[in-house]
Amino acid sequence: MSMNPFEILLQLLGLAPQLVVAGACIFYLAKKGATPEGILLTIASVVSLILHAITAVVIPYLMTNGTMDATSIGEFYSRLSFVYIIIGAAHAVGFILLILQALKAPRQQNTF
């Protein structure tokens, strides 16, 4: 039993929000240059997008074809959870750095 194209499309639609976040991070990195927060946010969002694509499309495909058994899938997901923790921490640190930078920026006075 294999995945039909409609099932694959539904899995890929779940990638849309992460694709938007990754695009925004890449845009920020392109506009601001290689700042620490931009690099952390971009790397974390792109790696998260790739890992989500693997877990949303590749793993279900391998499961339906019988290529991976339950033990292999369990080992894969346990390793993947560790990577997600590191990626989440990198994303959090990048976001905190971005907030701190925004708070340090001089405020402009509105003159009406």
Secondary structure, 3 states (H helix, E strand, C coil): CCCCHHHHHHHHHCCHHHHHHHHHHHHHHHHHCCCHHHHHHHHHHHHHHHHHHHHHHHHHHHHHHCCCCHHHHHHHHHHHHHHHHHHHHHHHHHHHHHHHHHHHCCCCCCCC
